[in-house]
Amino acid sequence: MFQALNRWLSLKTNANLWDWMRSTYSRGDLEELAREACSGIIGSQYDPLGSQTMDQFTARAESLEHFVHSLYKRYGGDIWHACQGARRPGVDKTVFDGFARLPCSDQVYSPAGFEEFMVRNAMRVAASQLLNETR
């Protein structure tokens, strides 16, 4: 609970995505984000044989969707900028051609899924950049 509150407050005080990540995540967290931000499934399905009840799963999914939407709304320009690095100038006709090469692009099937896809990839890119910056 305290960690979620801290993240929410830091969204209000940091000017850009990189500053927000720098103030929110430890070096170990950044290493994990750089390695695994895009390794999961976007919009995961409920597993009735899993460890969570349907109510727990729904609450967690709604919380994640709200957090992703808040990040996208606050740092949308930074998120697009981070993901545009996948574009190949002179080869790709649009920025979406570059987005299609990013991890998890084959899992986007809704507007909320697109936001999560963009946020995950931007956090992966930003985490890698922040790690390289501190070496």
Protein Blocks (a to p, Z undefined) as FASTA:
>chain_A
ZZmmmmmmmmmmpmbfklmmmmmpcfklmmmmmmmmmmmcehiacdfkbmbdfklmmmmm
mmmmmmmmmmmmmmmmmmmmmmmmmpcghkambfklmmmmpghklmgcbfklmmmmmmmm
mmmmmmmmmmmmmZZ
